[in-house]
Amino acid sequence: MPLASVAGRNVYYESYGDAPGNPLVLVMGMAGSCKGWLALQVPDFSDRHRTLIFENRGVGKSEDPGGPFTTADLADDLAGLLDALDLERVDVLGVFMGGMTAQEFALRHPARLGRLILTGTYARPDAKRRLLLQTWQEIARAGAGPEVFLGERLLWTLQDETLEQRDLIEAMAASFPGDSPPISAEILIRQCDACLAHDTFDRLRDIPHPTLILCGRQDQLTPPKLHRELADEIPNARLVTLGYGAHLVLAESAERFNHTVLQFLSE
């Protein structure tokens, strides 16, 4: 079981491929396991780049240090993992909370970053995002089972056409069995707090790295306006909106998503 020691605690990671150049680190979002990258992204990316995935603190086999944390703390966790693995410089792709972590990583550890890819994320939450995250916290505090939160996630992350595909929805539900959810309710509440507190808006112009911002046109959780905000403020950013897909555009339009990422990394 691959575990790295970061600040005296174990962090679970997996590494695929051995291509030269900057490794590509995939940073998972809220309530997700790094295993979510395996089916659609890792096979394509690891052919061209060493690809590193890992579990956020308190998720899966990664130990929880306890207490509240911020997206800046998660960025420092990533830097500590790179230290443990003797990786000096990487490219980073982050989704939702992982995208917030990636922004903070670019700001706090700029020399460690080559290229930045952000998808399904924001610089700071607006009123609707704050209300939604607070609602998810209340669902977790009420002791609702994993299937309830899964339903919430599906409603906010998939487009209508995907929700009609019952076989796909059942497969996604089966990936989060009721007896072994990827995270506890308490960790979910703290992840929501980190997303609620995240605010890089006034610092985005300090990110000098080439940046790709990928958005699904039907994204309701982090709609296109929030991606445009990132693209307008990051000096070397490029916004690409994929016509088919919502928040989980990396699954709904996986082939085009992966191609766009790989093309950007090859420039």
C-alpha positions in Angstrom: 0.0 0.0 0.0 1.8 3.2 -1.1 1.9 5.7 1.8 4.0 8.8 2.1 4.8 10.6 5.4 3.6 14.2 5.2 3.9 16.3 8.4 4.1 13.1 10.4 1.0 11.4 9.0 0.3 9.0 6.2 -1.0 10.1 2.8 -2.2 7.5 0.4 -1.1 7.9 -3.3 -0.7 6.0 -6.5 1.7 6.7 -9.4 1.2 5.6 -13.0 3.6 5.8 -16.0 7.2 6.8 -16.2 7.4 9.4 -19.0 10.0 12.1 -18.6 9.1 15.7 -17.9 6.9 17.2 -15.2 4.6 14.6 -13.6 0.9 15.5 -13.7 -0.8 15.6 -10.3 -4.6 15.1 -10.2 -6.3 16.7 -7.2 -9.7 15.3 -6.3 -12.6 17.5 -5.3 -14.9 17.4 -2.3 -16.4 14.1 -1.1 -14.4 12.2 -3.7 -11.7 9.5 -3.7 -8.7 9.6 -5.9 -10.0 6.3 -7.4 -12.4 8.5 -9.4 -9.6 9.3 -11.7 -8.7 5.8 -12.6 -11.3 4.8 -15.2 -11.3 7.8 -17.5 -8.2 10.0 -16.9 -5.3 7.9 -15.7 -5.1 5.6 -18.8 -4.9 8.5 -21.2 -2.7 10.8 -19.1 -0.2 8.2 -18.0 0.7 7.3 -21.6 2.3 10.7 -21.9 3.0 11.8 -18.4 3.8 10.2 -15.1 0.5 10.7 -13.3 0.1 11.0 -9.6 -3.2 10.7 -7.7 -3.6 10.9 -3.9 -6.3 11.0 -1.2 -6.9 14.3 0.6 -6.5 14.3 4.4 -9.1 12.2 6.1 -10.2 10.4 2.9 -9.7 6.7 2.4 -6.3 5.6 3.8 -4.9 9.2 4.2 -4.8 10.0 7.9 -6.8 12.9 9.4 -4.7 15.3 11.6 -7.9 16.6 13.1 -9.3 20.1 13.4 -10.4 22.5 10.7 -8.4 23.0 7.6 -8.3 25.4 4.6 -7.6 25.0 0.9 -4.2 26.6 1.7 -3.6 23.7 4.2 -4.5 21.3 1.4 -2.0 23.0 -0.9 0.7 22.6 1.7 -0.3 18.9 2.0 0.4 18.6 -1.7 3.8 20.3 -1.4 4.6 17.9 1.5 3.7 14.9 -0.7 6.0 16.2 -3.4 8.8 16.5 -0.9 8.2 12.9 0.3 8.3 11.6 -3.3 11.4 13.8 -4.3 9.4 15.6 -7.0 10.7 19.1 -7.5 8.2 20.4 -10.1 4.8 19.2 -11.4 1.8 20.2 -13.5 -1.4 20.2 -11.5 -5.1 19.5 -12.5 -7.7 20.1 -9.8 -11.5 19.8 -9.8 -13.8 21.8 -7.5 -12.1 21.7 -4.0 -9.1 20.3 -5.8 -9.1 23.3 -8.1 -9.2 25.6 -5.1 -6.2 23.6 -3.7 -4.4 24.0 -7.0 -4.9 27.8 -6.9 -3.4 28.0 -3.5 -0.6 25.7 -4.5 0.2 28.1 -7.4 0.3 31.0 -5.0 2.1 29.4 -2.1 4.5 27.2 -4.0 5.0 28.9 -7.4 8.4 27.3 -8.1 7.0 23.8 -7.7 4.4 24.4 -10.5 4.8 24.2 -14.3 1.3 24.3 -15.7 -2.1 24.7 -14.0 -5.4 23.2 -15.1 -8.6 24.2 -13.3 -12.0 22.7 -13.9 -15.4 22.9 -12.0 -14.1 25.4 -9.5 -14.2 29.0 -8.4 -12.1 31.8 -6.9 -14.6 32.5 -4.2 -18.1 31.3 -3.5 -21.1 33.5 -4.3 -24.3 33.5 -2.4 -25.8 30.5 -4.1 -22.6 28.4 -3.6 -22.5 29.4 0.1 -26.1 28.3 0.5 -25.6 25.0 -1.2 -22.5 24.1 0.8 -24.3 25.0 4.0 -27.2 22.8 3.0 -24.8 19.9 2.4 -23.4 20.4 5.8 -26.9 20.2 7.3 -27.6 17.0 5.4 -24.4 15.5 6.8 -25.1 16.7 10.4 -28.6 15.2 10.1 -27.0 11.8 9.6 -28.4 11.2 6.2 -27.0 8.0 4.5 -24.5 8.2 1.7 -27.2 7.5 -0.9 -28.9 10.8 0.0 -25.7 12.8 -0.6 -25.1 10.8 -3.7 -28.4 11.9 -5.0 -27.6 15.6 -4.2 -24.3 15.2 -6.0 -25.8 13.7 -9.1 -28.4 16.5 -9.3 -25.8 19.2 -9.2 -23.0 17.6 -11.2 -24.6 15.8 -14.2 -26.6 17.2 -17.1 -30.2 16.1 -17.7 -29.3 13.8 -20.6 -26.8 11.9 -18.4 -29.4 11.5 -15.6 -31.6 9.7 -18.1 -29.0 6.9 -18.4 -30.1 4.6 -15.7 -27.3 2.1 -16.2 -24.7 4.8 -15.7 -26.4 6.2 -12.7 -26.6 2.8 -11.1 -22.9 2.2 -11.8 -22.0 5.5 -10.1 -24.2 4.6 -7.1 -22.5 1.2 -6.8 -19.1 3.0 -6.6 -20.1 4.4 -3.3 -21.4 1.4 -1.3 -23.4 2.3 1.8 -21.1 0.4 4.1 -17.9 2.1 3.0 -18.4 5.7 1.9 -15.2 7.4 0.8 -15.3 10.0 3.7 -17.1 10.4 6.9 -19.8 13.0 7.5 -17.4 14.9 9.8 -14.8 15.2 7.1 -17.4 16.3 4.6 -18.5 19.1 6.9 -14.9 20.3 7.2 -14.4 20.1 3.4 -17.5 22.3 3.0 -15.9 24.8 5.5 -12.7 24.9 3.4 -14.7 25.5 0.2 -16.8 28.2 2.0 -13.7 30.0 3.2 -11.8 29.8 0.0 -11.0 33.2 -1.6 -8.2 33.8 -4.0 -9.9 36.4 -6.1 -7.7 39.3 -5.1 -4.5 37.2 -5.6 -5.2 35.5 -8.9 -3.1 38.1 -10.8 -0.1 36.8 -8.9 -0.4 33.4 -10.7 2.1 33.6 -13.5 1.8 30.0 -14.7 0.2 29.0 -18.0 -3.3 28.1 -17.0 -6.1 26.1 -18.7 -9.6 26.6 -17.4 -12.0 23.9 -18.5 -15.8 24.3 -18.1 -18.8 22.2 -19.0 -21.5 24.5 -20.6 -24.3 22.9 -18.5 -22.4 23.1 -15.2 -24.8 24.2 -12.4 -22.6 23.7 -9.4 -19.8 25.9 -10.8 -21.4 27.7 -13.8 -19.4 29.2 -16.7 -19.5 32.7 -15.1 -17.3 31.5 -12.3 -14.8 30.0 -14.8 -14.8 33.3 -16.8 -14.0 35.1 -13.5 -10.9 32.9 -13.1 -9.9 33.3 -16.7 -10.2 37.1 -16.6 -8.0 37.5 -13.5 -5.2 34.9 -14.1 -2.8 36.7 -16.5 -1.8 33.6 -18.6 -5.1 31.8 -18.5 -7.1 30.3 -21.4 -10.8 29.4 -21.0 -12.2 26.4 -22.9 -15.9 25.6 -22.6 -17.0 22.2 -23.7 -20.5 22.1 -25.2 -21.5 18.7 -23.9 -21.2 18.2 -20.1 -22.0 19.7 -16.8 -19.9 19.8 -13.6 -18.6 16.3 -14.3 -17.6 17.2 -17.8 -14.4 15.2 -17.3 -16.7 12.1 -17.3 -19.4 13.2 -19.7 -17.0 14.5 -22.3 -14.0 12.5 -21.2 -12.4 12.0 -24.6 -12.4 15.7 -25.5 -11.6 16.7 -21.9 -8.5 14.5 -21.9 -7.4 15.6 -25.4 -7.7 19.3 -24.4 -5.6 18.7 -21.3 -2.9 16.8 -23.1 -2.7 19.3 -25.9 -2.3 22.1 -23.4 0.5 20.2 -21.5 2.3 19.5 -24.8 2.6 23.2 -25.8 
